[in-house]
Amino acid sequence: MPWKTGRRVDRGALYVDEVSLRVRRSKQWIHAYAGRDLTVKFWHRKGNQEAIEVIHIIPTLRRIHDRWSPYLPYDHGDHGLCGSHRLRELSLVIEGNGYRWAYNMKWLLGETCAEVSAPEEKQLTDQGLANLH
């Protein structure tokens, strides 16, 4: 959980994502890695495990990602799931099925984000964490 008390939110995290694009009628990929004050983008012809190995930047830091299967085999470090991707998935569940649990979870994630983002230190107090539980 990235908002544990005593830790800055996602301090030392590496955010990873990829996006496909067409280059001369061929699907190719931009792989993005962002952490602290640096963002690095790599172009590769593939968007799979091979590209990750060639780029060779997945370190032992906490990785925040969209649960894309090529990221999962790396068991060193810690994985975190991207809140934006979770919110998008919950929106699809709400729109497609109208499930109340998905609406409640989306609301909770929004409230949690607001609580964590409000203080200057970007972390919850023990009482704030207890309230969310």
N, CA, C and O atoms as a GROMACS GRO file, in nm:
protein
  532
    1MET      N    1   0.084  -0.117   0.000
    1MET     CA    2   0.000   0.000   0.000
    1MET      C    3   0.089   0.124   0.000
    1MET      O    4   0.166   0.141   0.094
    2PRO      N    5   0.083   0.211  -0.099
    2PRO     CA    6   0.176   0.323  -0.109
    2PRO      C    7   0.153   0.434  -0.008
    2PRO      O    8   0.237   0.523   0.003
    3TRP      N    9   0.041   0.432   0.067
    3TRP     CA   10   0.014   0.543   0.158
    3TRP      C   11   0.034   0.505   0.303
    3TRP      O   12  -0.029   0.564   0.391
    4LYS      N   13   0.121   0.409   0.331
    4LYS     CA   14   0.149   0.372   0.469
    4LYS      C   15   0.204   0.492   0.544
    4LYS      O   16   0.276   0.574   0.487
    5THR      N   17   0.169   0.503   0.670
    5THR     CA   18   0.222   0.612   0.750
    5THR      C   19   0.371   0.593   0.767
    5THR      O   20   0.421   0.480   0.764
    6GLY      N   21   0.442   0.703   0.786
    6GLY     CA   22   0.585   0.696   0.803
    6GLY      C   23   0.663   0.692   0.672
    6GLY      O   24   0.786   0.695   0.673
    7ARG      N   25   0.592   0.687   0.561
    7ARG     CA   26   0.657   0.688   0.430
    7ARG      C   27   0.598   0.800   0.347
    7ARG      O   28   0.478   0.828   0.355
    8ARG      N   29   0.680   0.863   0.268
    8ARG     CA   30   0.626   0.959   0.173
    8ARG      C   31   0.554   0.880   0.066
    8ARG      O   32   0.593   0.767   0.034
    9VAL      N   33   0.451   0.935   0.012
    9VAL     CA   34   0.371   0.864  -0.087
    9VAL      C   35   0.453   0.832  -0.211
    9VAL      O   36   0.507   0.921  -0.276
   10ASP      N   37   0.463   0.703  -0.241
   10ASP     CA   38   0.529   0.655  -0.361
   10ASP      C   39   0.672   0.706  -0.375
   10ASP      O   40   0.723   0.718  -0.487
   11ARG      N   41   0.737   0.737  -0.264
   11ARG     CA   42   0.876   0.783  -0.267
   11ARG      C   43   0.963   0.671  -0.321
   11ARG      O   44   0.960   0.560  -0.268
   12GLY      N   45   1.039   0.696  -0.422
   12GLY     CA   46   1.125   0.594  -0.479
   12GLY      C   47   1.052   0.502  -0.575
   12GLY      O   48   1.109   0.403  -0.622
   13ALA      N   49   0.928   0.533  -0.605
   13ALA     CA   50   0.853   0.448  -0.698
   13ALA      C   51   0.894   0.477  -0.841
   13ALA      O   52   0.934   0.588  -0.876
   14LEU      N   53   0.885   0.376  -0.922
   14LEU     CA   54   0.909   0.390  -1.064
   14LEU      C   55   0.777   0.361  -1.135
   14LEU      O   56   0.725   0.250  -1.128
   15TYR      N   57   0.723   0.460  -1.202
   15TYR     CA   58   0.599   0.444  -1.275
   15TYR      C   59   0.634   0.396  -1.415
   15TYR      O   60   0.716   0.456  -1.484
   16VAL      N   61   0.572   0.288  -1.458
   16VAL     CA   62   0.601   0.232  -1.589
   16VAL      C   63   0.473   0.218  -1.669
   16VAL      O   64   0.369   0.180  -1.615
   17ASP      N   65   0.482   0.249  -1.796
   17ASP     CA   66   0.368   0.234  -1.885
   17ASP      C   67   0.419   0.226  -2.028
   17ASP      O   68   0.536   0.253  -2.055
   18GLU      N   69   0.331   0.189  -2.116
   18GLU     CA   70   0.366   0.176  -2.257
   18GLU      C   71   0.245   0.216  -2.340
   18GLU      O   72   0.130   0.205  -2.296
   19VAL      N   73   0.274   0.262  -2.460
   19VAL     CA   74   0.167   0.298  -2.552
   19VAL      C   75   0.210   0.257  -2.692
   19VAL      O   76   0.326   0.272  -2.730
   20SER      N   77   0.115   0.206  -2.768
   20SER     CA   78   0.148   0.166  -2.904
   20SER      C   79   0.119   0.281  -3.000
   20SER      O   80   0.038   0.369  -2.972
   21LEU      N   81   0.186   0.278  -3.113
   21LEU     CA   82   0.164   0.375  -3.219
   21LEU      C   83   0.196   0.309  -3.352
   21LEU      O   84   0.264   0.206  -3.356
   22ARG      N   85   0.147   0.367  -3.458
   22ARG     CA   86   0.173   0.313  -3.592
   22ARG      C   87   0.289   0.389  -3.655
   22ARG      O   88   0.288   0.512  -3.660
   23VAL      N   89   0.387   0.315  -3.702
   23VAL     CA   90   0.500   0.371  -3.775
   23VAL      C   91   0.507   0.295  -3.906
   23VAL      O   92   0.536   0.175  -3.908
   24ARG      N   93   0.481   0.364  -4.016
   24ARG     CA   94   0.481   0.302  -4.149
   24ARG      C   95   0.399   0.172  -4.151
   24ARG      O   96   0.445   0.068  -4.195
   25ARG      N   97   0.276   0.183  -4.101
   25ARG     CA   98   0.180   0.073  -4.099
   25ARG      C   99   0.219  -0.043  -4.007
   25ARG      O  100   0.160  -0.151  -4.014
   26SER      N  101   0.316  -0.021  -3.922
   26SER     CA  102   0.361  -0.125  -3.830
   26SER      C  103   0.337  -0.076  -3.686
   26SER      O  104   0.369   0.038  -3.652
   27LYS      N  105   0.282  -0.163  -3.603
   27LYS     CA  106   0.259  -0.129  -3.464
   27LYS      C  107   0.392  -0.132  -3.390
   27LYS      O  108   0.463  -0.233  -3.393
   28GLN      N  109   0.426  -0.020  -3.323
   28GLN     CA  110   0.548  -0.011  -3.245
   28GLN      C  111   0.513   0.051  -3.111
   28GLN      O  112   0.398   0.088  -3.088
   29TRP      N  113   0.611   0.062  -3.021
   29TRP     CA  114   0.581   0.097  -2.883
   29TRP      C  115   0.674   0.203  -2.827
   29TRP      O  116   0.792   0.209  -2.860
   30ILE      N  117   0.618   0.287  -2.742
   30ILE     CA  118   0.694   0.378  -2.657
   30ILE      C  119   0.679   0.325  -2.515
   30ILE      O  120   0.568   0.312  -2.464
   31HIS      N  121   0.791   0.296  -2.451
   31HIS     CA  122   0.793   0.250  -2.312
   31HIS      C  123   0.839   0.369  -2.227
   31HIS      O  124   0.945   0.426  -2.252
   32ALA      N  125   0.759   0.406  -2.127
   32ALA     CA  126   0.791   0.521  -2.042
   32ALA      C  127   0.820   0.475  -1.900
   32ALA      O  128   0.750   0.391  -1.845
   33TYR      N  129   0.925   0.532  -1.842
   33TYR     CA  130   0.966   0.505  -1.705
   33TYR      C  131   0.983   0.641  -1.637
   33TYR      O  132   1.061   0.724  -1.683
   34ALA      N  133   0.911   0.663  -1.527
   34ALA     CA  134   0.918   0.792  -1.458
   34ALA      C  135   0.934   0.770  -1.308
   34ALA      O  136   0.867   0.686  -1.248
   35GLY      N  137   1.024   0.847  -1.250
   35GLY     CA  138   1.045   0.841  -1.106
   35GLY      C  139   1.114   0.966  -1.059
   35GLY      O  140   1.206   1.017  -1.123
   36ARG      N  141   1.068   1.016  -0.946
   36ARG     CA  142   1.121   1.139  -0.887
   36ARG      C  143   1.130   1.250  -0.992
   36ARG      O  144   1.027   1.299  -1.038
   37ASP      N  145   1.250   1.291  -1.030
   37ASP     CA  146   1.266   1.405  -1.121
   37ASP      C  147   1.305   1.366  -1.263
   37ASP      O  148   1.351   1.450  -1.339
   38LEU      N  149   1.289   1.240  -1.299
   38LEU     CA  150   1.336   1.195  -1.429
   38LEU      C  151   1.231   1.108  -1.498
   38LEU      O  152   1.172   1.020  -1.436
   39THR      N  153   1.209   1.135  -1.625
   39THR     CA  154   1.124   1.050  -1.708
   39THR      C  155   1.206   1.009  -1.829
   39THR      O  156   1.268   1.092  -1.894
   40VAL      N  157   1.205   0.879  -1.858
   40VAL     CA  158   1.280   0.826  -1.971
   40VAL      C  159   1.181   0.751  -2.061
   40VAL      O  160   1.098   0.674  -2.013
   41LYS      N  161   1.192   0.775  -2.190
   41LYS     CA  162   1.106   0.706  -2.286
   41LYS      C  163   1.193   0.633  -2.386
   41LYS      O  164   1.292   0.687  -2.435
   42PHE      N  165   1.154   0.511  -2.416
   42PHE     CA  166   1.225   0.429  -2.512
   42PHE      C  167   1.130   0.385  -2.622
   42PHE      O  168   1.014   0.354  -2.596
   43TRP      N  169   1.178   0.383  -2.743
   43TRP     CA  170   1.103   0.330  -2.855
   43TRP      C  171   1.151   0.187  -2.878
   43TRP      O  172   1.271   0.159  -2.871
   44HIS      N  173   1.058   0.098  -2.905
   44HIS     CA  174   1.094  -0.040  -2.937
   44HIS      C  175   0.989  -0.096  -3.032
   44HIS      O  176   0.872  -0.057  -3.027
   45ARG      N  177   1.030  -0.185  -3.117
   45ARG     CA  178   0.938  -0.246  -3.213
   45ARG      C  179   0.835  -0.336  -3.147
   45ARG      O  180   0.732  -0.368  -3.207
   46LYS      N  181   0.862  -0.377  -3.022
   46LYS     CA  182   0.770  -0.468  -2.954
   46LYS      C  183   0.727  -0.408  -2.820
   46LYS      O  184   0.796  -0.324  -2.762
   47GLY      N  185   0.613  -0.453  -2.774
   47GLY     CA  186   0.562  -0.410  -2.645
   47GLY      C  187   0.548  -0.528  -2.554
   47GLY      O  188   0.442  -0.548  -2.494
   48ASN      N  189   0.652  -0.608  -2.541
   48ASN     CA  190   0.640  -0.732  -2.466
   48ASN      C  191   0.762  -0.750  -2.375
   48ASN      O  192   0.841  -0.658  -2.354
   49GLN      N  193   0.776  -0.871  -2.323
   49GLN     CA  194   0.887  -0.904  -2.234
   49GLN      C  195   1.022  -0.880  -2.301
   49GLN      O  196   1.116  -0.836  -2.235
   50GLU      N  197   1.032  -0.908  -2.429
   50GLU     CA  198   1.158  -0.886  -2.501
   50GLU      C  199   1.201  -0.740  -2.494
   50GLU      O  200   1.318  -0.710  -2.471
   51ALA      N  201   1.106  -0.649  -2.513
   51ALA     CA  202   1.138  -0.506  -2.506
   51ALA      C  203   1.185  -0.467  -2.366
   51ALA      O  204   1.281  -0.392  -2.352
   52ILE      N  205   1.118  -0.519  -2.264
   52ILE     CA  206   1.157  -0.489  -2.126
   52ILE      C  207   1.300  -0.536  -2.100
   52ILE      O  208   1.377  -0.465  -2.035
   53GLU      N  209   1.335  -0.653  -2.149
   53GLU     CA  210   1.470  -0.705  -2.130
   53GLU      C  211   1.575  -0.623  -2.204
   53GLU      O  212   1.683  -0.599  -2.151
   54VAL      N  213   1.544  -0.579  -2.325
   54VAL     CA  214   1.637  -0.497  -2.403
   54VAL      C  215   1.658  -0.361  -2.337
   54VAL      O  216   1.770  -0.312  -2.327
   55ILE      N  217   1.548  -0.300  -2.292
   55ILE     CA  218   1.557  -0.169  -2.227
   55ILE      C  219   1.632  -0.180  -2.094
   55ILE      O  220   1.709  -0.091  -2.058
   56HIS      N  221   1.609  -0.288  -2.022
   56HIS     CA  222   1.682  -0.323  -1.901
   56HIS      C  223   1.683  -0.211  -1.797
   56HIS      O  224   1.789  -0.172  -1.748
   57ILE      N  225   1.565  -0.159  -1.765
   57ILE     CA  226   1.558  -0.051  -1.667
   57ILE      C  227   1.470  -0.084  -1.547
   57ILE      O  228   1.464  -0.006  -1.452
   58ILE      N  229   1.401  -0.198  -1.549
   58ILE     CA  230   1.317  -0.235  -1.435
   58ILE      C  231   1.411  -0.265  -1.317
   58ILE      O  232   1.474  -0.370  -1.313
   59PRO      N  233   1.420  -0.172  -1.222
   59PRO     CA  234   1.513  -0.190  -1.109
   59PRO      C  235   1.445  -0.256  -0.990
   59PRO      O  236   1.335  -0.310  -1.001
   60THR      N  237   1.511  -0.251  -0.878
   60THR     CA  238   1.457  -0.311  -0.757
   60THR      C  239   1.368  -0.214  -0.681
   60THR      O  240   1.336  -0.237  -0.564
   61LEU      N  241   1.328  -0.107  -0.744
   61LEU     CA  242   1.239  -0.011  -0.680
   61LEU      C  243   1.094  -0.060  -0.690
   61LEU      O  244   1.062  -0.152  -0.766
   62ARG      N  245   1.010   0.003  -0.614
   62ARG     CA  246   0.866  -0.022  -0.624
   62ARG      C  247   0.821   0.022  -0.762
   62ARG      O  248   0.852   0.134  -0.806
   63ARG      N  249   0.748  -0.064  -0.831
   63ARG     CA  250   0.700  -0.031  -0.964
   63ARG      C  251   0.549  -0.013  -0.959
   63ARG      O  252   0.476  -0.099  -0.911
   64ILE      N  253   0.504   0.101  -1.011
   64ILE     CA  254   0.361   0.130  -1.021
   64ILE      C  255   0.323   0.107  -1.167
   64ILE      O  256   0.378   0.171  -1.256
   65HIS      N  257   0.231   0.016  -1.190
   65HIS     CA  258   0.198  -0.018  -1.328
   65HIS      C  259   0.053  -0.061  -1.340
   65HIS      O  260  -0.022  -0.061  -1.243
   66ASP      N  261   0.015  -0.098  -1.461
   66ASP     CA  262  -0.124  -0.131  -1.493
   66ASP      C  263  -0.153  -0.280  -1.488
   66ASP      O  264  -0.256  -0.325  -1.540
   67ARG      N  265  -0.065  -0.358  -1.427
   67ARG     CA  266  -0.080  -0.503  -1.414
   67ARG      C  267  -0.065  -0.573  -1.549
   67ARG      O  268  -0.120  -0.681  -1.569
   68TRP      N  269   0.008  -0.511  -1.640
   68TRP     CA  270   0.036  -0.570  -1.771
   68TRP      C  271   0.125  -0.691  -1.747
   68TRP      O  272   0.224  -0.680  -1.675
   69SER      N  273   0.093  -0.804  -1.803
   69SER     CA  274   0.159  -0.930  -1.769
   69SER      C  275   0.312  -0.929  -1.784
   69SER      O  276   0.377  -0.995  -1.702
   70PRO      N  277   0.374  -0.860  -1.880
   70PRO     CA  278   0.521  -0.861  -1.885
   70PRO      C  279   0.589  -0.799  -1.763
   70PRO      O  280   0.706  -0.826  -1.739
   71TYR      N  281   0.517  -0.716  -1.684
   71TYR     CA  282   0.578  -0.658  -1.565
   71TYR      C  283   0.576  -0.755  -1.447
   71TYR      O  284   0.657  -0.741  -1.355
   72LEU      N  285   0.488  -0.851  -1.448
   72LEU     CA  286   0.465  -0.936  -1.331
   72LEU      C  287   0.578  -1.035  -1.298
   72LEU      O  288   0.596  -1.064  -1.180
   73PRO      N  289   0.655  -1.088  -1.394
   73PRO     CA  290   0.760  -1.184  -1.359
   73PRO      C  291   0.873  -1.126  -1.274
   73PRO      O  292   0.946  -1.201  -1.210
   74TYR      N  293   0.886  -0.996  -1.273
   74TYR     CA  294   0.995  -0.935  -1.196
   74TYR      C  295   0.957  -0.934  -1.049
   74TYR      O  296   0.880  -0.849  -1.004
   75ASP      N  297   1.012  -1.030  -0.975
   75ASP     CA  298   0.971  -1.043  -0.836
   75ASP      C  299   1.062  -0.966  -0.740
   75ASP      O  300   1.036  -0.964  -0.620
   76HIS      N  301   1.168  -0.904  -0.791
   76HIS     CA  302   1.249  -0.819  -0.705
   76HIS      C  303   1.178  -0.684  -0.689
   76HIS      O  304   1.110  -0.639  -0.781
   77GLY      N  305   1.194  -0.624  -0.576
   77GLY     CA  306   1.126  -0.497  -0.552
   77GLY      C  307   0.980  -0.522  -0.521
   77GLY      O  308   0.942  -0.633  -0.484
   78ASP      N  309   0.900  -0.421  -0.534
   78ASP     CA  310   0.760  -0.426  -0.495
   78ASP      C  311   0.675  -0.376  -0.611
   78ASP      O  312   0.717  -0.290  -0.687
   79HIS      N  313   0.556  -0.430  -0.624
   79HIS     CA  314   0.463  -0.387  -0.727
   79HIS      C  315   0.352  -0.304  -0.664
   79HIS      O  316   0.307  -0.333  -0.553
   80GLY      N  317   0.308  -0.202  -0.734
   80GLY     CA  318   0.191  -0.125  -0.696
   80GLY      C  319   0.105  -0.109  -0.820
   80GLY      O  320   0.156  -0.100  -0.931
   81LEU      N  321  -0.024  -0.106  -0.801
   81LEU     CA  322  -0.114  -0.091  -0.915
   81LEU      C  323  -0.153   0.055  -0.933
   81LEU      O  324  -0.184   0.124  -0.836
   82CYS      N  325  -0.151   0.100  -1.055
   82CYS     CA  326  -0.179   0.238  -1.090
   82CYS      C  327  -0.324   0.274  -1.059
   82CYS      O  328  -0.416   0.209  -1.108
   83GLY      N  329  -0.343   0.377  -0.978
   83GLY     CA  330  -0.478   0.420  -0.940
   83GLY      C  331  -0.560   0.466  -1.059
   83GLY      O  332  -0.681   0.440  -1.064
   84SER      N  333  -0.499   0.532  -1.155
   84SER     CA  334  -0.573   0.578  -1.273
   84SER      C  335  -0.628   0.460  -1.352
   84SER      O  336  -0.741   0.466  -1.402
   85HIS      N  337  -0.550   0.355  -1.365
   85HIS     CA  338  -0.598   0.236  -1.436
   85HIS      C  339  -0.711   0.170  -1.358
   85HIS      O  340  -0.809   0.124  -1.418
   86ARG      N  341  -0.699   0.163  -1.226
   86ARG     CA  342  -0.806   0.103  -1.144
   86ARG      C  343  -0.934   0.183  -1.159
   86ARG      O  344  -1.042   0.125  -1.173
   87LEU      N  345  -0.924   0.317  -1.156
   87LEU     CA  346  -1.043   0.401  -1.170
   87LEU      C  347  -1.110   0.380  -1.306
   87LEU      O  348  -1.232   0.374  -1.315
   88ARG      N  349  -1.030   0.370  -1.410
   88ARG     CA  350  -1.084   0.347  -1.544
   88ARG      C  351  -1.155   0.212  -1.551
   88ARG      O  352  -1.263   0.200  -1.608
   89GLU      N  353  -1.093   0.109  -1.493
   89GLU     CA  354  -1.156  -0.023  -1.493
   89GLU      C  355  -1.285  -0.023  -1.413
   89GLU      O  356  -1.384  -0.084  -1.454
   90LEU      N  357  -1.285   0.046  -1.298
   90LEU     CA  358  -1.407   0.055  -1.219
   90LEU      C  359  -1.517   0.130  -1.294
   90LEU      O  360  -1.634   0.093  -1.286
   91SER      N  361  -1.480   0.234  -1.367
   91SER     CA  362  -1.580   0.307  -1.448
   91SER      C  363  -1.644   0.215  -1.551
   91SER      O  364  -1.765   0.222  -1.574
   92LEU      N  365  -1.564   0.130  -1.613
   92LEU     CA  366  -1.619   0.034  -1.711
   92LEU      C  367  -1.715  -0.064  -1.645
   92LEU      O  368  -1.819  -0.097  -1.702
   93VAL      N  369  -1.680  -0.110  -1.526
   93VAL     CA  370  -1.768  -0.203  -1.453
   93VAL      C  371  -1.898  -0.133  -1.416
   93VAL      O  372  -2.006  -0.192  -1.429
   94ILE      N  373  -1.889  -0.009  -1.370
   94ILE     CA  374  -2.009   0.067  -1.333
   94ILE      C  375  -2.098   0.090  -1.454
   94ILE      O  376  -2.218   0.067  -1.449
   95GLU      N  377  -2.038   0.136  -1.564
   95GLU     CA  378  -2.116   0.165  -1.685
   95GLU      C  379  -2.174   0.039  -1.747
   95GLU      O  380  -2.287   0.040  -1.796
   96GLY      N  381  -2.098  -0.070  -1.745
   96GLY     CA  382  -2.143  -0.192  -1.810
   96GLY      C  383  -2.239  -0.275  -1.727
   96GLY      O  384  -2.327  -0.341  -1.782
   97ASN      N  385  -2.222  -0.273  -1.593
   97ASN     CA  386  -2.300  -0.362  -1.508
   97ASN      C  387  -2.377  -0.292  -1.398
   97ASN      O  388  -2.472  -0.348  -1.343
   98GLY      N  389  -2.337  -0.170  -1.366
   98GLY     CA  390  -2.407  -0.096  -1.261
   98GLY      C  391  -2.384  -0.151  -1.121
   98GLY      O  392  -2.466  -0.127  -1.032
   99TYR      N  393  -2.275  -0.225  -1.100
   99TYR     CA  394  -2.250  -0.283  -0.969
   99TYR      C  395  -2.223  -0.175  -0.864
   99TYR      O  396  -2.141  -0.086  -0.885
  100ARG      N  397  -2.293  -0.185  -0.753
  100ARG     CA  398  -2.277  -0.089  -0.644
  100ARG      C  399  -2.138  -0.097  -0.581
  100ARG      O  400  -2.082   0.006  -0.543
  101TRP      N  401  -2.080  -0.219  -0.570
  101TRP     CA  402  -1.948  -0.233  -0.509
  101TRP      C  403  -1.844  -0.156  -0.588
  101TRP      O  404  -1.753  -0.098  -0.529
  102ALA      N  405  -1.857  -0.154  -0.721
  102ALA     CA  406  -1.760  -0.082  -0.805
  102ALA      C  407  -1.773   0.069  -0.783
  102ALA      O  408  -1.673   0.140  -0.777
  103TYR      N  409  -1.896   0.116  -0.772
  103TYR     CA  410  -1.919   0.258  -0.744
  103TYR      C  411  -1.856   0.295  -0.609
  103TYR      O  412  -1.789   0.397  -0.598
  104ASN      N  413  -1.879   0.211  -0.506
  104ASN     CA  414  -1.824   0.237  -0.372
  104ASN      C  415  -1.671   0.235  -0.372
  104ASN      O  416  -1.608   0.319  -0.307
  105MET      N  417  -1.612   0.141  -0.445
  105MET     CA  418  -1.466   0.134  -0.451
  105MET      C  419  -1.408   0.256  -0.523
  105MET      O  420  -1.306   0.310  -0.481
  106LYS      N  421  -1.474   0.299  -0.629
  106LYS     CA  422  -1.428   0.418  -0.701
  106LYS      C  423  -1.434   0.541  -0.610
  106LYS      O  424  -1.344   0.624  -0.610
  107TRP      N  425  -1.541   0.552  -0.533
  107TRP     CA  426  -1.555   0.662  -0.439
  107TRP      C  427  -1.444   0.657  -0.334
  107TRP      O  428  -1.383   0.759  -0.303
  108LEU      N  429  -1.418   0.537  -0.279
  108LEU     CA  430  -1.315   0.520  -0.176
  108LEU      C  431  -1.177   0.557  -0.230
  108LEU      O  432  -1.099   0.623  -0.161
  109LEU      N  433  -1.146   0.515  -0.352
  109LEU     CA  434  -1.015   0.551  -0.410
  109LEU      C  435  -1.003   0.702  -0.427
  109LEU      O  436  -0.896   0.758  -0.403
  110GLY      N  437  -1.109   0.767  -0.469
  110GLY     CA  438  -1.107   0.913  -0.483
  110GLY      C  439  -1.087   0.983  -0.349
  110GLY      O  440  -1.009   1.077  -0.339
  111GLU      N  441  -1.158   0.936  -0.246
  111GLU     CA  442  -1.143   0.992  -0.112
  111GLU      C  443  -1.002   0.971  -0.058
  111GLU      O  444  -0.944   1.060   0.002
  112THR      N  445  -0.949   0.853  -0.080
  112THR     CA  446  -0.813   0.821  -0.034
  112THR      C  447  -0.711   0.912  -0.101
  112THR      O  448  -0.621   0.964  -0.036
  113CYS      N  449  -0.726   0.929  -0.231
  113CYS     CA  450  -0.634   1.018  -0.305
  113CYS      C  451  -0.639   1.159  -0.249
  113CYS      O  452  -0.535   1.222  -0.230
  114ALA      N  453  -0.759   1.209  -0.223
  114ALA     CA  454  -0.773   1.345  -0.169
  114ALA      C  455  -0.710   1.355  -0.030
  114ALA      O  456  -0.644   1.454   0.000
  115GLU      N  457  -0.730   1.254   0.055
  115GLU     CA  458  -0.673   1.254   0.190
  115GLU      C  459  -0.520   1.251   0.187
  115GLU      O  460  -0.455   1.322   0.264
  116VAL      N  461  -0.464   1.171   0.099
  116VAL     CA  462  -0.318   1.158   0.092
  116VAL      C  463  -0.257   1.283   0.029
  116VAL      O  464  -0.148   1.325   0.069
  117SER      N  465  -0.324   1.342  -0.068
  117SER     CA  466  -0.269   1.456  -0.141
  117SER      C  467  -0.277   1.587  -0.062
  117SER      O  468  -0.200   1.679  -0.090
  118ALA      N  469  -0.367   1.597   0.034
  118ALA     CA  470  -0.390   1.724   0.104
  118ALA      C  471  -0.270   1.772   0.186
  118ALA      O  472  -0.230   1.887   0.170
  119PRO      N  473  -0.212   1.689   0.273
  119PRO     CA  474  -0.101   1.740   0.355
  119PRO      C  475   0.026   1.763   0.273
  119PRO      O  476   0.048   1.698   0.171
  120GLU      N  477   0.108   1.856   0.318
  120GLU     CA  478   0.231   1.887   0.247
  120GLU      C  479   0.324   1.767   0.236
  120GLU      O  480   0.392   1.750   0.135
  121GLU      N  481   0.327   1.682   0.342
  121GLU     CA  482   0.416   1.566   0.338
  121GLU      C  483   0.362   1.451   0.255
  121GLU      O  484   0.431   1.351   0.237
  122LYS      N  485   0.241   1.463   0.205
  122LYS     CA  486   0.180   1.363   0.116
  122LYS      C  487   0.176   1.224   0.179
  122LYS      O  488   0.206   1.125   0.114
  123GLN      N  489   0.138   1.220   0.305
  123GLN     CA  490   0.120   1.092   0.372
  123GLN      C  491   0.009   1.107   0.476
  123GLN      O  492  -0.025   1.218   0.519
  124LEU      N  493  -0.047   0.995   0.514
  124LEU     CA  494  -0.154   0.996   0.612
  124LEU      C  495  -0.099   0.990   0.753
  124LEU      O  496   0.006   0.932   0.778
  125THR      N  497  -0.171   1.050   0.844
  125THR     CA  498  -0.142   1.031   0.985
  125THR      C  499  -0.194   0.893   1.025
  125THR      O  500  -0.268   0.829   0.949
  126ASP      N  501  -0.156   0.847   1.142
  126ASP     CA  502  -0.208   0.718   1.190
  126ASP      C  503  -0.361   0.723   1.200
  126ASP      O  504  -0.428   0.626   1.166
  127GLN      N  505  -0.414   0.837   1.245
  127GLN     CA  506  -0.559   0.850   1.258
  127GLN      C  507  -0.625   0.852   1.119
  127GLN      O  508  -0.731   0.792   1.100
  128GLY      N  509  -0.562   0.919   1.023
  128GLY     CA  510  -0.617   0.921   0.886
  128GLY      C  511  -0.622   0.782   0.825
  128GLY      O  512  -0.719   0.747   0.758
  129LEU      N  513  -0.517   0.704   0.848
  129LEU     CA  514  -0.515   0.567   0.799
  129LEU      C  515  -0.624   0.483   0.867
  129LEU      O  516  -0.693   0.404   0.802
  130ALA      N  517  -0.637   0.500   0.998
  130ALA     CA  518  -0.740   0.427   1.073
  130ALA      C  519  -0.880   0.464   1.020
  130ALA      O  520  -0.966   0.378   1.007
  131ASN      N  521  -0.902   0.591   0.990
  131ASN     CA  522  -1.032   0.636   0.938
  131ASN      C  523  -1.063   0.569   0.803
  131ASN      O  524  -1.177   0.530   0.778
  132LEU      N  525  -0.961   0.557   0.717
  132LEU     CA  526  -0.984   0.493   0.587
  132LEU      C  527  -1.015   0.344   0.602
  132LEU      O  528  -1.096   0.289   0.529
  133HIS      N  529  -0.949   0.281   0.699
  133HIS     CA  530  -0.978   0.139   0.722
  133HIS      C  531  -1.120   0.123   0.769
  133HIS      O  532  -1.165   0.011   0.794
   0.00000   0.00000   0.00000
